[in-house]
Amino acid sequence: MRPWVPITKSGITNRERDSFYHNNAWRKSSERFLEDNPLCIACEKSGLLIPSKVTDHIIPKDICPDPWDKKNWQPLCRQCHSKKSGKDKTHFK
């Protein structure tokens, strides 16, 4: 165990919990999606042109039927992704 790697309440690391996001297939698919969708969709709705940095699952990955369905993906900047993730955590508990 590495002492600098945070452990969640369930006793596993975030990397173990979200292993889906830590593999080459996801990384490459996400990179291609962001290349095709270079702007944050939430910022665009507000009239801002901010680069997207995160491929977000609109319906959270843990409850959507198919995490590879690109119709459930959206490009977000890190700030918008953090806001959405916080809302998801309270809404989908």
One Martini backbone bead per residue (centre of mass of N, CA, C, O) as a GRO file, in nm:
protein
   93
    1MET     BB    1   0.098   0.035   0.020
    2ARG     BB    2   0.031   0.377  -0.036
    3PRO     BB    3   0.023   0.654   0.170
    4TRP     BB    4  -0.059   0.873  -0.070
    5VAL     BB    5  -0.312   0.697  -0.117
    6PRO     BB    6  -0.629   0.728  -0.104
    7ILE     BB    7  -0.884   0.611   0.110
    8THR     BB    8  -1.179   0.493   0.132
    9LYS     BB    9  -1.436   0.391   0.330
   10SER     BB   10  -1.421   0.096   0.185
   11GLY     BB   11  -1.089   0.046   0.143
   12ILE     BB   12  -1.039   0.188  -0.133
   13THR     BB   13  -0.929   0.317  -0.407
   14ASN     BB   14  -1.009   0.521  -0.660
   15ARG     BB   15  -0.878   0.346  -0.879
   16GLU     BB   16  -1.032   0.088  -0.807
   17ARG     BB   17  -1.322   0.204  -0.829
   18ASP     BB   18  -1.224   0.355  -1.126
   19SER     BB   19  -1.103   0.152  -1.351
   20PHE     BB   20  -1.242   0.246  -1.609
   21TYR     BB   21  -1.058   0.523  -1.624
   22HIS     BB   22  -0.777   0.321  -1.607
   23ASN     BB   23  -0.767   0.281  -1.933
   24ASN     BB   24  -0.697   0.280  -2.267
   25ALA     BB   25  -0.979   0.277  -2.390
   26TRP     BB   26  -1.086   0.528  -2.246
   27ARG     BB   27  -0.866   0.732  -2.309
   28LYS     BB   28  -0.894   0.720  -2.619
   29SER     BB   29  -1.195   0.784  -2.641
   30SER     BB   30  -1.183   1.053  -2.491
   31GLU     BB   31  -0.982   1.199  -2.671
   32ARG     BB   32  -1.153   1.183  -2.930
   33PHE     BB   33  -1.400   1.329  -2.818
   34LEU     BB   34  -1.246   1.598  -2.748
   35GLU     BB   35  -1.154   1.657  -3.037
   36ASP     BB   36  -1.462   1.672  -3.143
   37ASN     BB   37  -1.512   1.836  -2.843
   38PRO     BB   38  -1.347   2.129  -2.747
   39LEU     BB   39  -1.603   2.232  -2.585
   40CYS     BB   40  -1.780   2.339  -2.329
   41ILE     BB   41  -2.116   2.297  -2.299
   42ALA     BB   42  -2.184   2.475  -2.050
   43CYS     BB   43  -2.034   2.733  -2.137
   44GLU     BB   44  -2.172   2.774  -2.410
   45LYS     BB   45  -2.457   2.834  -2.283
   46SER     BB   46  -2.309   3.109  -2.155
   47GLY     BB   47  -2.101   3.220  -2.394
   48LEU     BB   48  -1.849   3.038  -2.358
   49LEU     BB   49  -1.495   2.959  -2.456
   50ILE     BB   50  -1.414   2.649  -2.327
   51PRO     BB   51  -1.217   2.402  -2.281
   52SER     BB   52  -1.218   2.071  -2.289
   53LYS     BB   53  -1.117   1.794  -2.038
   54VAL     BB   54  -1.392   1.618  -2.001
   55THR     BB   55  -1.551   1.309  -2.002
   56ASP     BB   56  -1.893   1.292  -1.947
   57HIS     BB   57  -2.148   1.143  -1.771
   58ILE     BB   58  -2.462   1.222  -1.758
   59ILE     BB   59  -2.511   0.947  -1.666
   60PRO     BB   60  -2.383   0.781  -1.442
   61LYS     BB   61  -2.191   0.508  -1.479
   62ASP     BB   62  -2.315   0.331  -1.235
   63ILE     BB   63  -2.632   0.368  -1.379
   64CYS     BB   64  -2.574   0.311  -1.659
   65PRO     BB   65  -2.609   0.072  -1.902
   66ASP     BB   66  -2.378   0.227  -2.104
   67PRO     BB   67  -2.061   0.369  -2.084
   68TRP     BB   68  -2.013   0.362  -2.422
   69ASP     BB   69  -2.234   0.567  -2.475
   70LYS     BB   70  -2.205   0.867  -2.648
   71LYS     BB   71  -2.490   0.992  -2.572
   72ASN     BB   72  -2.372   1.007  -2.255
   73TRP     BB   73  -2.177   1.227  -2.348
   74GLN     BB   74  -1.970   1.512  -2.231
   75PRO     BB   75  -1.814   1.818  -2.262
   76LEU     BB   76  -1.585   1.938  -2.004
   77CYS     BB   77  -1.471   2.124  -1.779
   78ARG     BB   78  -1.344   2.103  -1.471
   79GLN     BB   79  -1.545   2.289  -1.326
   80CYS     BB   80  -1.810   2.165  -1.437
   81HIS     BB   81  -1.750   1.877  -1.345
   82SER     BB   82  -1.742   1.934  -1.043
   83LYS     BB   83  -2.029   2.039  -1.017
   84LYS     BB   84  -2.175   1.790  -1.130
   85SER     BB   85  -2.059   1.576  -0.937
   86GLY     BB   86  -2.177   1.700  -0.681
   87LYS     BB   87  -2.473   1.670  -0.767
   88ASP     BB   88  -2.471   1.365  -0.819
   89LYS     BB   89  -2.402   1.274  -0.528
   90THR     BB   90  -2.673   1.389  -0.408
   91HIS     BB   91  -2.887   1.265  -0.615
   92PHE     BB   92  -2.754   0.942  -0.637
   93LYS     BB   93  -2.763   0.808  -0.333
   0.00000   0.00000   0.00000
